[in-house]
Amino acid sequence: MVTSVRSAYAARAASAARAGWRRVGRRLGGATAAVRMAWRRSLQFRMVSITLLAASVPIGAFGFLVAERSAAILVEGTRSDVEAQVKTGVSYAGQQLSVHGQPGDHGIRGTLNSTVINLAGRPEQGSGVVVAFTARGLRGIDVVASAPVDVRPLLTEELSGTVAGGYPASQIRTGDLNGTGPVKYLVYGAPVPARFGQVELYYLVPLTTADAVATQLQTTVLLTGAALVVLLAVLASLVTRLVVRPVRVAARTAQRLSAGLLDQRMVVQGEDDLALLAASFNQMAGNLQRQISRLEEMSRLQRRFTSDVSHELRTPLTTIRMAADLIYAERETFDPAVGRSAELLHAELDRFESLLTDLLEISRFDAGFAMLDAEPTDLPPLVRRVVDSYGSLALRAGVELLARLPDEPVIAEVDPRRVERVLRNLVGNAVEHAEGRPVEVLLRADESAVAIAVRDRGLVGPQQHLD
């Protein structure tokens, strides 16, 4: 029972953890998307980001180099001071130990103790300095230190071997001598001449002050660098704003111009490059306004001319139509050549009347007064009528004109006059450019839509649709 409860608790905890990670992932994804969007849309954000990245790398590298170099200088200065102290200590220890000539003298330990205490207590020594002797070949004497600590963990074999060979040496080691935590020490050793055996003198100098100074210096450099980066970002933002703001104003003005507000202009301030941009933009806007006004006036005159011509032609066309209808009705009584001329006159008048109707329709569209006269229409007879009207043209062009229409009626809400006019244009173009190949007119419909397709195989286009 306990195992099952623990398993259920672990499963709930795992599920809660997964849900938490998913929420974190969604938030990070949202933040990333926001940053990407800002990067794409904001020139100011890109400039500030690039400035931050470009300034952070050299400033960070410079700060790190300064901090590292300063720490090295501090350590080197401490090493030089300790080296001078070790030389003085070696001379003093040699004098103190010169009174002992045999390794078995009972006063050697006492002399070593008094010597390290005296060396550690000198005024030039800082707090925490430990002075120690190591003696080789002396019975019962291994390490003698100025403080009750074990210095052997800081005396490496490499350091001891070098000092035992008669050469001074130093190392930086980390250890816990006083039980207060790890401390970095500069361990400097040198051999001491003695008649009774090999004696080595070691100074263990804590580098706490040097590390603190180096850390403080590093923190100061980093904070100064961060402040400098922020200052550069602010300056970049201000400078970019000075450049981007006129561009944004130009973009908004261009949008208003494209929306039809042709009197919009930019404010020109100063005589710099941005002022030149604003002046050039205003000049362009003025030229566009004049051109558009002139085109609108020309379009208005053209529409008026088209409307006037269409209406003026309507009266003589009506008279000509009446006379032509009389001649066409009596064509059987005329000479065959005259009768044929009457038929051609009647057909051309139909075409001219259709063109005049199209011209009036165009003028209405230009004026914005065209209205659709939609009504239920059976489309197959309309299509068949258009195909039959182009039968003679197709025969003369050597083109087979085919109509593929459904047998059942196709009723749709359309403007039959306009549909017929568009279909006539499509069929006429197809026959003229068919290059002797067949032309097909197809009508297809379902419950919600109807489509008429005119297909030819000429070079202009294989198929045209009227949906």
C-alpha positions in Angstrom: 0.0 0.0 0.0 2.8 2.4 1.0 4.6 1.6 -2.3 1.6 2.4 -4.4 1.0 5.7 -2.6 4.7 6.6 -3.2 4.4 5.7 -6.8 1.3 7.8 -7.2 3.0 10.7 -5.5 6.1 10.4 -7.7 3.9 10.2 -10.8 2.0 13.4 -9.8 5.3 15.1 -9.0 6.8 14.1 -12.4 3.6 15.3 -14.2 3.8 18.6 -12.3 7.4 19.0 -13.3 6.7 18.3 -16.9 3.9 20.8 -16.9 6.2 23.4 -15.3 8.8 22.8 -18.0 6.2 23.1 -20.7 5.1 26.5 -19.3 8.7 27.6 -19.2 9.2 26.5 -22.7 6.1 28.3 -23.9 7.2 31.5 -22.2 10.7 31.2 -23.7 9.1 30.5 -27.1 6.9 33.6 -26.7 9.9 35.7 -25.7 12.0 34.4 -28.6 9.1 35.1 -31.1 8.8 38.6 -29.7 12.5 39.3 -30.1 12.5 37.9 -33.6 9.5 40.1 -34.5 11.2 43.2 -33.0 14.4 42.3 -34.9 12.5 42.1 -38.2 10.3 45.2 -37.7 12.4 47.7 -35.8 15.6 49.2 -37.2 16.2 50.9 -33.9 16.1 47.6 -32.0 18.6 46.0 -34.5 21.0 48.9 -34.3 21.0 48.9 -30.4 21.4 45.1 -30.3 24.3 45.2 -32.8 25.9 48.0 -30.8 25.5 46.1 -27.5 27.0 42.9 -29.0 29.8 44.8 -30.8 30.7 46.8 -27.6 30.3 44.0 -25.1 32.9 41.7 -26.6 35.9 44.1 -26.7 34.9 45.7 -23.4 34.5 42.4 -21.7 37.8 41.1 -23.1 39.6 44.3 -22.0 38.1 44.1 -18.5 39.1 40.5 -18.2 42.6 41.3 -19.4 43.0 44.2 -17.0 41.7 42.2 -14.1 44.0 39.3 -14.8 47.0 41.5 -15.4 46.3 43.5 -12.2 46.1 40.3 -10.1 49.3 39.1 -11.7 51.0 42.3 -10.8 49.8 42.1 -7.2 51.0 38.6 -6.8 54.4 39.4 -8.4 54.8 42.4 -6.0 54.0 40.1 -3.0 56.5 37.5 -4.4 59.2 40.2 -4.6 58.6 41.3 -1.0 58.6 37.7 0.2 61.8 37.0 -1.7 63.5 39.9 0.1 62.2 38.7 3.5 63.4 35.1 2.8 66.9 36.3 2.0 66.9 38.2 5.3 65.5 35.2 7.1 68.1 32.8 5.6 70.9 35.1 6.7 69.4 35.4 10.2 68.7 31.7 10.5 72.2 30.8 9.4 73.6 33.0 12.2 71.4 31.4 14.8 72.1 27.9 13.7 75.9 28.4 13.4 76.3 27.6 17.1 75.3 24.0 16.6 77.9 21.8 15.0 76.5 18.3 15.5 73.1 16.8 14.6 72.7 15.5 18.0 72.9 18.8 19.9 69.9 19.1 22.3 69.4 22.8 21.7 68.7 22.5 17.9 64.9 22.3 18.3 64.9 25.2 20.7 67.0 27.3 18.3 64.7 26.4 15.4 61.6 27.4 17.5 63.0 30.7 18.6 64.2 31.5 15.1 60.8 30.9 13.3 59.0 32.8 16.1 61.4 35.7 15.8 61.1 35.7 12.0 57.3 35.5 12.0 57.1 38.3 14.5 59.2 40.9 12.7 57.4 44.2 11.8 57.7 43.7 8.0 55.6 40.5 8.2 51.9 40.8 7.6 49.3 39.0 9.7 48.8 35.3 9.0 52.4 34.7 7.8 53.7 31.3 8.9 57.4 30.6 9.0 58.6 27.0 9.1 61.8 24.9 9.1 62.1 21.4 7.7 65.2 19.5 8.7 66.5 16.4 6.9 68.6 13.9 8.8 67.8 15.2 12.3 66.3 12.7 14.7 62.9 13.7 16.1 62.8 16.9 14.0 60.6 17.1 10.9 58.8 20.4 10.7 59.0 23.3 13.0 56.5 26.2 12.4 55.9 29.5 14.0 52.2 28.6 14.6 50.6 25.4 15.7 49.5 24.4 12.3 50.3 21.6 9.9 52.1 23.1 6.9 53.1 19.8 5.2 50.0 19.7 2.9 51.3 23.0 1.3 54.8 21.7 0.8 54.7 19.8 -2.4 57.4 17.3 -3.5 58.3 19.4 -6.4 58.9 22.5 -4.2 60.7 20.6 -1.5 62.9 18.8 -4.0 63.9 22.1 -5.6 64.8 23.7 -2.2 66.6 20.5 -1.1 68.7 20.8 -4.2 70.0 24.1 -3.0 67.8 26.5 -5.0 65.0 28.8 -3.8 61.6 28.2 -5.2 58.0 29.3 -4.8 54.5 28.1 -5.5 50.9 29.3 -5.0 48.9 26.7 -3.1 45.5 26.7 -1.5 44.9 25.1 1.9 43.1 25.4 5.2 45.7 26.0 8.0 43.5 27.7 10.6 40.3 25.8 10.0 38.5 28.9 8.7 38.2 27.8 5.1 40.5 27.5 2.0 43.0 30.3 1.7 45.4 30.9 -1.1 49.1 31.0 0.0 52.3 32.0 -1.6 54.8 29.3 -0.4 58.4 30.5 -0.8 61.3 28.2 0.3 65.1 28.5 0.4 67.9 26.3 1.8 69.7 27.5 5.0 73.4 26.6 5.4 74.0 24.6 8.7 76.9 22.5 9.8 74.7 19.8 11.4 72.5 18.9 8.3 70.1 20.1 5.6 67.7 22.8 6.9 65.0 24.5 4.7 63.3 27.7 5.5 59.7 28.3 4.2 57.5 31.4 4.3 53.7 30.8 3.9 52.2 34.2 3.0 48.4 34.4 2.6 47.3 36.1 -0.5 43.9 37.2 0.9 44.6 40.9 0.6 45.9 40.5 -3.0 42.9 38.4 -3.9 40.5 40.9 -2.4 42.2 43.8 -4.2 42.1 41.8 -7.5 38.5 40.9 -7.0 37.5 44.5 -6.2 39.5 45.7 -9.2 37.8 43.1 -11.4 34.4 44.0 -10.1 35.1 47.7 -10.7 36.3 47.0 -14.2 33.3 44.9 -15.0 30.8 47.4 -13.6 32.5 50.2 -15.5 32.4 48.1 -18.6 28.7 47.4 -18.1 28.0 51.0 -17.5 29.9 51.9 -20.6 28.0 49.3 -22.7 24.7 50.7 -21.4 25.8 54.2 -22.2 26.7 53.1 -25.7 23.3 51.4 -26.1 21.6 54.6 -24.9 23.7 56.7 -27.3 23.0 54.3 -30.2 19.3 54.4 -29.4 19.3 58.2 -29.4 21.3 58.4 -32.6 19.2 55.7 -34.3 16.1 57.5 -33.2 17.2 60.7 -34.9 17.6 58.8 -38.1 14.7 56.4 -37.9 12.1 59.0 -36.8 12.1 60.9 -40.1 12.0 57.6 -42.0 8.9 56.6 -39.9 7.3 59.9 -40.6 8.1 59.4 -44.3 6.5 56.0 -44.2 3.3 57.3 -42.5 3.1 60.1 -45.0 3.5 57.7 -47.9 0.7 55.6 -46.5 -1.6 58.6 -46.3 -0.6 59.5 -49.9 -1.4 56.0 -51.1 -4.8 56.3 -49.3 -5.7 59.3 -51.4 -4.7 62.1 -49.0 -2.5 63.9 -51.6 -2.1 67.1 -49.5 0.1 65.3 -46.9 3.7 66.6 -46.5 6.7 66.2 -44.2 8.0 68.9 -41.9 11.4 70.2 -43.1 13.7 71.1 -40.2 17.3 72.2 -40.7 19.5 71.8 -43.7 21.1 68.4 -43.1 20.6 65.1 -45.1 17.3 64.3 -43.3 16.0 67.8 -44.2 17.0 67.1 -47.8 15.2 63.8 -47.6 12.0 65.5 -46.4 12.3 68.2 -49.0 12.8 65.7 -51.8 9.8 63.7 -50.5 7.6 66.7 -50.4 8.7 67.6 -54.0 7.9 64.1 -55.1 4.5 64.2 -53.4 3.7 67.5 -55.0 4.6 66.2 -58.5 2.5 63.1 -57.9 -0.4 65.2 -56.8 -0.2 67.3 -59.9 0.1 64.3 -62.1 -2.8 62.5 -60.5 -4.9 65.7 -60.7 -4.1 66.0 -64.4 -4.9 62.4 -65.0 -8.2 62.7 -63.1 -9.1 65.7 -65.2 -8.2 63.8 -68.4 -10.2 60.8 -67.3 -13.2 63.1 -66.5 -13.0 64.7 -69.9 -12.7 61.3 -71.5 -15.7 60.0 -69.7 -17.7 63.1 -70.6 -16.6 62.8 -74.3 -17.5 59.1 -74.4 -20.9 59.8 -72.8 -21.6 62.7 -75.1 -20.5 60.8 -78.3 -22.6 57.8 -77.3 -25.7 59.9 -76.7 -25.2 62.0 -79.8 -24.8 58.9 -82.0 -28.0 57.3 -80.6 -30.3 59.7 -82.6 -28.8 59.2 -86.1 -28.4 55.5 -85.4 -32.1 55.2 -84.7 -32.9 57.0 -88.0 -30.4 54.7 -90.0 -31.9 51.7 -88.2 -35.4 52.5 -89.3 -34.3 53.0 -93.0 -32.2 49.9 -92.9 -35.1 47.8 -91.5 -37.3 49.0 -94.4 -34.6 48.1 -96.9 -33.9 44.8 -95.2 -37.7 43.9 -95.2 -37.8 44.4 -99.0 -34.5 42.7 -99.9 -36.3 39.9 -101.7 -37.6 42.3 -104.3 -34.2 43.7 -105.1 -31.4 42.6 -107.3 -29.4 39.8 -105.6 -26.4 42.0 -105.2 -28.5 44.8 -103.7 -30.3 42.3 -101.5 -26.9 41.0 -100.2 -25.9 44.6 -99.5 -29.1 45.1 -97.5 -28.2 42.0 -95.4 -24.7 43.2 -94.8 -26.0 46.7 -93.9 -28.4 45.1 -91.4 -25.7 43.0 -89.8 -23.3 45.9 -89.5 -25.9 48.1 -88.0 -26.5 45.4 -85.4 -22.8 45.3 -84.7 -22.6 49.1 -84.6 -25.5 49.2 -82.2 -23.8 46.6 -80.0 -20.6 48.7 -80.0 -22.6 51.8 -79.1 -24.3 49.9 -76.3 -20.8 48.8 -75.0 -19.6 52.3 -75.2 -22.5 53.5 -73.1 -21.9 50.7 -70.7 -18.2 51.7 -70.3 -19.2 55.3 -69.6 -21.6 54.1 -66.9 -18.9 52.0 -65.4 -16.4 54.9 -65.4 -19.0 57.1 -63.8 -19.9 54.5 -61.2 -23.5 54.2 -62.2 -23.5 50.7 -63.7 -26.0 48.4 -62.2 -26.5 44.6 -62.7 -29.9 43.6 -63.9 -29.8 40.0 -62.6 -32.7 37.7 -63.4 -33.2 33.9 -63.7 -31.8 32.9 -67.1 -31.6 29.6 -68.8 -27.9 29.6 -69.9 -27.7 26.9 -72.6 -29.9 28.8 -75.1 -27.9 32.0 -74.5 -24.6 30.1 -75.2 -26.1 28.4 -78.2 -27.2 31.8 -79.6 -23.7 33.2 -79.2 -22.2 30.2 -80.9 -24.6 30.3 -83.8 -23.9 34.0 -84.3 -20.2 33.2 -84.9 -20.9 30.2 -87.1 -20.3 32.1 -90.4 -17.0 33.7 -89.0 -15.8 30.3 -87.9 -16.7 28.8 -91.3 -14.7 31.5 -93.1 -11.7 31.0 -90.8 -11.8 27.3 -91.3 -12.4 26.7 -87.6 -14.7 24.0 -86.1 -16.8 25.7 -83.5 -18.3 23.2 -81.0 -20.8 23.8 -78.2 -20.8 21.2 -75.4 -23.9 22.0 -73.4 -26.0 20.0 -71.0 -29.4 18.7 -72.2 -31.3 19.9 -69.1 -31.9 23.6 -68.4 -29.4 25.5 -66.3 -31.1 28.4 -64.5 -28.9 31.0 -62.8 -29.3 34.6 -61.5 -27.3 36.6 -64.0 -27.4 39.7 -66.1 -28.0 38.0 -69.5 -27.0 41.0 -71.5 -23.6 41.4 -69.9 -22.9 37.7 -69.9 -23.7 37.5 -73.6 -21.5 40.4 -74.3 -18.5 38.9 -72.4 -19.1 35.5 -74.0 -19.2 37.1 -77.5 -15.8 38.7 -76.8 -14.3 35.4 -75.6 -15.7 33.4 -78.5 -14.7 36.0 -81.1 -11.1 36.1 -79.8 -10.9 32.3 -79.7 -12.1 32.0 -83.3 -9.7 34.7 -84.6 -6.7 33.1 -82.9 -7.5 29.5 -83.3 -5.2 29.1 -86.3 -7.6 26.5 -87.9 -7.9 24.4 -84.8 -11.2 23.5 -83.1 -12.8 25.9 -80.6 -14.9 24.4 -77.8 -17.5 26.2 -75.6 -18.4 24.2 -72.5 -21.1 24.8 -69.9 -20.9 23.0 -66.5 -23.0 23.6 -63.4 -23.7 22.2 -60.0 -26.1 23.2 -57.2 -24.2 26.3 -56.2 -22.2 27.5 -59.2 -22.0 27.6 -63.0 -19.0 28.0 -65.3 -18.6 28.6 -69.0 -15.3 27.8 -70.6 -14.1 28.8 -74.1 -11.2 26.6 -75.1 -8.9 27.2 -78.2 -5.6 25.7 -79.1 -3.9 28.8 -80.7 -0.8 30.5 -79.5 -2.5 33.2 -77.5 -4.0 31.0 -74.8 -5.4 27.5 -74.5 -8.5 28.3 -72.3 -10.6 31.2 -71.0 -13.2 30.9 -68.2 -16.3 32.8 -67.3 -17.5 31.8 -63.8 
